[in-house]
C-alpha cells in the first residue's frame, strides 16, 4: 500500500530509541521528511545517522526536553511547519501508590501529557490551514488497565485518550485526524534493561524473565509475549497515511490482546 507520505514532514518526539525511533524510521521509509527529537544532541545525532543510513529522505533533529515548557517553546521556534505530529515522549517508573509524592505526579503529567498538549496546540493551526494533518498520541493499554504498580503512569495514559478524542471532536471536517495508539508490553531498550536486571536477580534468562512478567502482570495477553517496537510503529505509520483518512477520534490497540474488551 502506498501511504502517500512523500513530501510530508513529521515530528516524532522521544524518537532516539524504542517505539519512537521505530515510528521515525517507518515514516522515513514511506518517504516522509522526519524530525527526530530527544533530550541530548548525541542521541539525536545517532538516531539521525541510523535513519539516514536506511533511507534517502531528509532527516533532521532537535534536541529538547519536551517535558519542559521553555524547551517546547524553543523546539517550536526551530521546528517550522510540520504535517504530522507523533506525541510519543513518555516516562514510567514502578512505585507503590503510597510512595508517590506530589512532585512525581506533576512530573509525569508534564512529560507524558502536557508535552503533547503544547505541541498539538502550536502545530495544529498549520494543519487546519492546509486542510490536512495527522496527530497521534502514543498512549498505552495502561490507560485502560491502570497498573497498580504505577498508578501515576496509568493516569497520564488515560488523560492522553481524553485529549486525543477531545481535539478530534473540536475539528470536525477539517481533514486533520487525531488518534491515540495503545501499545501493550513492548520490548524496548529500556524494558530489556529492566528485564535484564530482574533476570540476574532471579538467575533467569531475559527470555524466561519476559515470559514470567507476561504471566504474572499481563496474564490476559493473547500473544503471550512482548511486542517489538516495529509492530507498534506499523500501526502508527498507517494512521499517518492517506488510507487512514476516515480514522479519527479513535483509540487503537496494539496490545497483544491484553485488554479484555471488544470496544
ZIMOBEL-V246846 format. One record per residue. RES is the residue in one letter. PSI is psi in whole degrees, -180 to 180 (* if undefined). Layout:
RES/PSI, RES/PSI
This chain:
X/131, X/113, X/-7, X/52, X/0, X/131, X/-10, X/151, X/132, X/139, X/127, X/112, X/151, X/46, X/24, X/-12, X/176, X/-144, X/-41, X/-44, X/-43, X/-37, X/-47, X/-44, X/-42, X/-42, X/-42, X/-40, X/-26, X/1, X/1, X/146, X/118, X/139, X/114, X/147, X/140, X/-178, X/-17, X/150, X/-37, X/-47, X/-38, X/-45, X/-40, X/-43, X/-42, X/-45, X/-42, X/-44, X/-43, X/-28, X/-16, X/-12, X/170, X/5, X/158, X/133, X/124, X/-180, X/156, X/121, X/122, X/143, X/101, X/-1, X/0, X/125, X/-39, X/-39, X/-37, X/-43, X/-42, X/-42, X/-45, X/-40, X/-39, X/-29, X/-49, X/-156, X/142, X/156, X/-23, X/132, X/122, X/109, X/88, X/-26, X/134, X/153, X/155, X/156, X/117, X/129, X/133, X/144, X/-44, X/-14, X/2, X/111, X/168, X/-38, X/-36, X/-42, X/-45, X/-38, X/-44, X/-39, X/-42, X/-47, X/-52, X/-29, X/-57, X/-26, X/-47, X/-36, X/-50, X/-43, X/-40, X/-43, X/-36, X/-35, X/-17, X/-39, X/-40, X/-41, X/-42, X/-39, X/-37, X/2, X/34, X/135, X/163, X/128, X/128, X/127, X/127, X/98, X/-136, X/155, X/-18, X/-14, X/-18, X/-43, X/86, X/120, X/128, X/-25, X/-8, X/73, X/-37, X/-37, X/-48, X/-39, X/-44, X/-34, X/-33, X/-41, X/-39, X/-35, X/-43, X/-42, X/-45, X/-42, X/-41, X/-42, X/-44, X/-42, X/-31, X/-9, X/50, X/143, X/19, X/-14, X/0, X/127, X/145, X/122, X/164, X/142, X/134, X/92, X/155, X/-158, X/125, X/139, X/70, X/171, X/-42, X/-41, X/-40, X/-41, X/-41, X/-45, X/-38, X/-43, X/-44, X/-40, X/-42, X/-39, X/-28, X/8, X/44, X/163, X/163, X/-39, X/-42, X/-38, X/-40, X/-45, X/-37, X/-40, X/-45, X/-44, X/-40, X/-46, X/-23, X/58, X/-20, X/-3, X/133, X/-23, X/-15, X/35, X/170, X/150, X/157, X/148, X/-36, X/-31, X/-34, X/-44, X/-35, X/-42, X/-42, X/-45, X/-41, X/-43, X/-24, X/-14, X/171, X/-32, X/-16, X/22, X/-18, X/5, X/109, X/152, X/18, X/154, X/106, X/125, X/136, X/63, X/8, X/18, X/15, X/-45, X/120, X/69, X/147, X/1, X/*
